[in-house]
Amino acid sequence: MEDLKLKKQEIRTQVEEKLEALPKKERTEKYGLIEEQLFDFANFREAEVTLLYINQPHEVDTANILKRCSESAKDIVLPLFNGDHNGTKLYKITDITKDLKSGPNNILEPNPDRCKPVPIDDVDIALIPGIAFDEKGGRLGIGNGRYDRIISKLPITARKVACATEDQMTLLVPMESHDKYVDIIITDKRIIYKI
């Protein structure tokens, strides 16, 4: 178990170093290619209720994805995490400039005073963040398990989609029993369907 945790941290560090070595312009271009593929992706286009995320460092930047979704007819849903393990609630965002507030580590999150809660069963497609992925849908997040818990509660019909640069793809993500897979990974070069 301890070996697995070390291996995961090793992969996180390698990917983070790769991403930090990329010039900002190149990283932005890759995010743009991912975004275009995402908006061309049929499951994403057809989804009415879309679970998005506000990125942490070393995750694909979602600011422009949020902006584009808010300009369309999509219902945007974002998670709000509480301190306890099961304290995640989903909220509908109608105005990205007014419905978000600064949370821990200055990461934006839904303001529950302005947003309506949304049942997780309403989600059609979920964008799942991560630092590293493999072609089998294995995912390595920041290590707090929040999105593993979200994935396990999503309806079986909801597509779980990750966005990642090719620099975030690794041969094998070590998975533990509580770790959850994504169905599809959209990179700057391809769309990977879980094998």
N, C-alpha and C positions, 0 to 999 in steps of 0.2 A: 504494500500500500504506500509506504513512504517512498519507494523507488518510483512509483507511478506519479506521485506528486512532484518529485524532483524532475522527472522526464517532462511533465507538463510545463513546469517553470522554465526548463531549458528551451523548449519549443517557443514559449511566449517570448523569452529574451531574444532568441534568434530572429523571430519575425519582427519584433519591435526594432531591433538593430537594422534589419533590412529596410524597413519602412522609413526609419529616421535618416538612412543614408540616401534615400531618394530625394532629388531636388523637389522643392515644393511644387514647381510648375509641372513636373512629370507626374507627381502624385495627383494633382488636380486634374490633369488630363485623363488619368486612369479612372478616377472617380466619375468623370464625365462620360466615359465609355460604358462604365457599369450602369450609370443612370439611364443612358439611351437604351441599353439592352433591357433594363427593367421595365421601362415604359413601353417597349415593344412586345414584352412578354404577355401572351394572351391571358394567362391566369391573373396577372396583375391588372391588366386593362379591364377585365370583366368583373373583378372583385368590387363589391360595394362597400364593405366594411374592412378597412385595412389597418392592421396593427403595425405601427412604425416604431422607431426608437430614436432617441437623441444620442448621438455617438459619444463614446468615451475616447480618450486618446488611443490611437492604434486600431480603431475600428473605422470602417468606411464612413466618410462624412455624409450625413443625411440632411443637412440644412437645405440644399437645393431640392432634394426629393420631397421634403415636407412642404416647401414653397409650391412646387408644381402640383402636388396632391391637393393643397388647399385651394388652388385655382381651378380644380376640376370638381366633378360632382361626387367624388369619393368621400365617404365618412372616414375621417382620420381618427384613430384611437391611439393613445399613448399610455404606457403603464406609469403608475405612481407607486413607488416602493416604500413600505414602512420598515421600521427596524426589525420587526419579527419576521420569521420565515414565511409565513402565509399571508403577510399583509399587503400583497399586491392588488391594486384595483386598476381597472382600465377606465379611461375617461375620453369622451369625444371632444376633439378640438375643432372649434369652428373658426377661430381667428388666431393664427399662430403668433401674431404680435401682441395680443392681449390675454390669451388663455394660458400662457406659460409663465412660470416664475422660476427664479434661481433656487436650486436645491443643493444637496451636498456636493462638494467639489466644484461648485458653480456650474453644474450641469443643469440645463433647463428641464423642468418637469411640469405636468399639468397642474393648474391651480384648481383645487377641488371647489373653491368658492365660485368659480366661473364656469366650470365644466360639468356636464352630466355624466354619471357613471354608465358604463356599457357592459352588459353581461359578456363574458368570454365566449359563450356559445354563439354570439352574433358575428364573430370574426370569420371572414372568408379567406383571408390570406394574412400571414404574419411575416414581417421582416425581422429576422433574428440576428442580432449582432454577434461578433466574435473576433478573435485575434488571429486564430489559425483554423484551417479546415483541411479535411482530406476528401478524396473523390467518393468515399462511401457515405458522405454526409456527416462524418465525425466533426465535432465542433469543440473548440477550446475558447472559452470566454475569459473574463477577467478573474474568475475563480470564486465568485460568491454564490453560484448556483441559482440565481434569480431567474434566468431565462430557461434553465432546465425545468424549473417548477412551472413556468408559464407554458412551455411546450407540452408538458404532461397534462395540462388542463384544457388545452385547445381542442375544439371539436375535431373528430377524425377526418372530416372533410376539408378542414382548413389546411392550405398549403403552407409549409414552413420553408421560407426562402431566406438564404443568406446572400449578402453582397460582400465580395472580397476581391482584392487585387490578386493577380497570379503570385505576387510575392508572399501572400498569406496562405498559399496552398502548400501543404506538407505531405510527405509520403503516408504517414499514419499518425493520427491523433490518438493517444492512449485514452481509452474510454473506461470509466467505472460504471457500476450498475445503475447509479443515479443519473449519469450523463445521458442526454437526449440528442438524437440525430436530427439534422434538417433534411428536407426532401430534395431541395434544389439549391445549387450555388451558382450565382451569376457573377462572373469575373469580367475583367476588362477585355478578355479574349474569347470567352466561351460560356455556354450554359451547361452545367454538369447536373445530370439527374442521378440521384442516389442509386448505386449499383445494387 
